[in-house]
Amino acid sequence: MRNAATGGHRYAEFVATYLDDILVAHRRRAEADGRSLTALLAGLDVSTTPRDFAGALQAPGLSVIAELKRKSPSAGTLGGGADPAEVALSYEAGGAAALSVLTDGPHFGGSAEDLMAAREAVALPVLRKDFTVDPRDVVDARAMGADCVLLIVAALDDHELQSLLALARDLALGALVEVHDEIELDRALQAGADLIGVNQRDLRTFEVDTERAVRVANRIPAGVVAVAESGVTGPEDAERLAAAGYDAILVGQSVVTADDRVGAVARLSGHPVGVRP
């Protein structure tokens, strides 16, 4: 394990949590990956322009990022047998501004094929929801057609965060930089993040603190696109987060398991967005 004392690095604390095996597995896979980053970049097809993920979240009213998630470590099977294209179309019909697609296979049942099928079916920008720990992860995201990557501050040291953010921008990808508290928010902002996700799920206990996003919103500067993640179960949650100044919410379990996915997304979107202090 690397020294966690430098640059506000909290990796040691992070891997001691429920995500221990997930993150360690991704780092071991990266260490075993013999592909040359230079060769990957040279062979990358950049003839198509990614869709503007952050821009899609800045329309009037609260935007919804609807997530395709087949299973999770806490909830078990969710949308396990769902067709990605069908789910994506229902989200789009419900007014979702963007999609999030899990591509982690061992722990979340996702795949690159899920992302490609979902993106092909709709006109919405798509976040690759995965554990980005290596530059090749960013290149892979671009190659599979993702429009945005997820960078989890708690899983990265400052150098990794800055370099992965810079690479995403070089490849015309958005980067949703996920934080869980004010300290991580400061690190994200210092790295130059302009799209911040505040995850209300505690990495140590996996419990959701529905006040977390409201607290952290007070520290997010104007001009930074703000997304609240986890713990959104219905319109009341959405309205409260919109009032706190969030531009968007990322919603997974409550919409992917809904009998009426179109209606579930529609009920969450469009709330007037307040002004962050």
Long-range contacts (C-beta under 8 A, 24 or more apart in sequence): 2-157, 6-157, 6-158, 7-157, 7-158, 7-159, 8-158, 8-183, 8-187, 9-157, 9-158, 10-154, 10-184, 11-154, 11-155, 11-156, 11-157, 13-154, 14-154, 14-155, 14-203, 17-203, 17-204, 18-73, 18-74, 18-203, 18-204, 18-205, 18-206, 19-155, 19-203, 21-107, 22-73, 22-104, 22-107, 22-131, 23-131, 23-133, 23-155, 25-106, 25-107, 26-104, 26-131, 26-133, 27-133, 27-134, 30-133, 30-134, 30-136, 30-137, 33-134, 33-136, 35-136, 37-135, 37-136, 37-139, 40-136, 40-139, 40-143, 41-139, 44-139, 44-142, 44-143, 44-171, 45-143, 46-142, 46-171, 46-172, 48-145, 49-172, 50-125, 50-142, 50-146, 50-147, 50-148, 50-172, 50-173, 50-174, 51-123, 51-124, 51-125, 51-126, 51-147, 52-125, 52-147, 52-174, 53-98, 53-125, 53-126, 53-127, 53-147, 53-148, 53-174, 53-176, 53-195, 54-148, 54-174, 54-194, 54-195, 54-225, 56-97, 56-98, 56-124, 56-125, 57-97, 57-98, 57-195, 57-225, 57-227, 57-247, 57-248, 58-225, 58-247, 59-97, 60-273, 61-242, 61-269, 61-270, 61-271, 61-272, 61-273, 62-238, 62-241, 62-242, 62-246, 62-247, 62-248, 62-249, 62-268, 62-269, 62-270, 62-271, 62-272, 62-273, 63-97, 63-98, 63-247, 63-248, 63-249, 63-269, 64-91, 64-94, 64-95, 64-96, 64-97, 64-98, 64-238, 64-248, 64-249, 64-251, 64-265, 64-268, 64-269, 65-96, 65-97, 65-98, 65-99, 65-100, 65-127, 65-227, 65-248, 65-249, 65-250, 65-251, 66-91, 66-94, 66-96, 66-98, 66-99, 66-100, 66-251, 66-252, 66-255, 66-256, 66-261, 66-265, 67-99, 67-100, 67-101, 67-102, 67-129, 67-250, 67-251, 67-252, 67-255, 67-256, 68-99, 68-100, 68-101, 68-102, 68-110, 68-114, 68-118, 68-256, 69-102, 69-108, 69-109, 69-110, 69-129, 69-252, 69-253, 69-256, 70-102, 70-108, 70-109, 70-110, 70-114, 71-108, 71-109, 72-108, 72-252, 72-253, 73-107, 73-206, 74-206, 75-253, 77-109, 78-252, 78-253, 78-256, 78-257, 79-256, 79-257, 80-109, 82-256, 83-117, 84-113, 84-114, 84-115, 84-117, 84-118, 84-121, 85-117, 85-118, 85-120, 85-121, 86-121, 87-118, 87-256, 87-261, 88-117, 88-118, 88-119, 88-121, 88-122, 88-124, 89-121, 89-122, 90-261, 90-262, 90-265, 91-122, 91-124, 91-255, 91-261, 91-262, 91-265, 92-122, 92-123, 92-124, 93-262, 94-255, 94-261, 94-262, 94-263, 94-264, 94-265, 94-266, 94-269, 95-265, 95-266, 95-269, 95-270, 96-124, 96-265, 96-269, 97-124, 97-248, 97-269, 98-124, 98-125, 98-126, 98-127, 98-148, 98-248, 99-124, 99-125, 99-126, 99-127, 100-126, 100-127, 100-129, 100-250, 100-252, 101-126, 101-127, 101-128, 101-129, 102-129, 102-130, 103-128, 103-129, 103-130, 103-144, 104-129, 104-130, 104-131, 112-140, 112-144, 115-144, 115-145, 115-146, 116-144, 116-145, 119-145, 119-146, 119-147, 120-145, 125-174, 127-174, 127-176, 131-155, 132-164, 133-160, 135-163, 135-164, 135-167, 137-164, 138-164, 138-167, 138-168, 138-171, 138-173, 139-167, 139-171, 141-173, 142-171, 142-172, 142-173, 146-173, 147-173, 147-174, 148-173, 148-174, 148-175, 148-176, 148-195, 149-173, 149-174, 149-175, 149-176, 150-175, 150-176, 150-178, 150-197, 151-175, 151-176, 151-177, 151-178, 151-193, 152-178, 153-177, 153-178, 153-179, 153-180, 153-184, 153-187, 153-188, 154-178, 154-179, 154-180, 154-184, 154-203, 158-187, 158-190, 158-191, 161-187, 161-188, 161-191, 162-191, 162-192, 165-191, 165-192, 165-193, 176-227, 178-229, 179-216, 180-212, 181-212, 181-216, 182-215, 182-216, 182-219, 185-216, 185-219, 185-220, 186-219, 189-221, 189-224, 193-224, 194-223, 194-224, 194-225, 195-224, 195-225, 195-227, 196-220, 196-224, 196-225, 196-226, 196-227, 197-227, 197-228, 197-229, 197-250, 198-226, 198-227, 198-228, 198-229, 199-229, 199-230, 200-228, 200-229, 200-230, 200-231, 201-229, 201-230, 201-231, 210-237, 213-241, 213-244, 213-246, 214-240, 214-241, 214-244, 217-244, 217-245, 217-246, 217-276, 218-276, 218-277, 220-245, 220-276, 221-276, 222-275, 222-276, 226-276, 232-268, 234-267, 234-268, 235-267, 235-268, 235-271, 238-267, 238-268, 238-269, 238-271, 239-271, 242-271, 242-272, 242-273, 242-274, 243-271, 243-274, 244-274, 244-276, 245-273, 245-274, 245-275, 245-276, 245-277, 246-273, 247-273
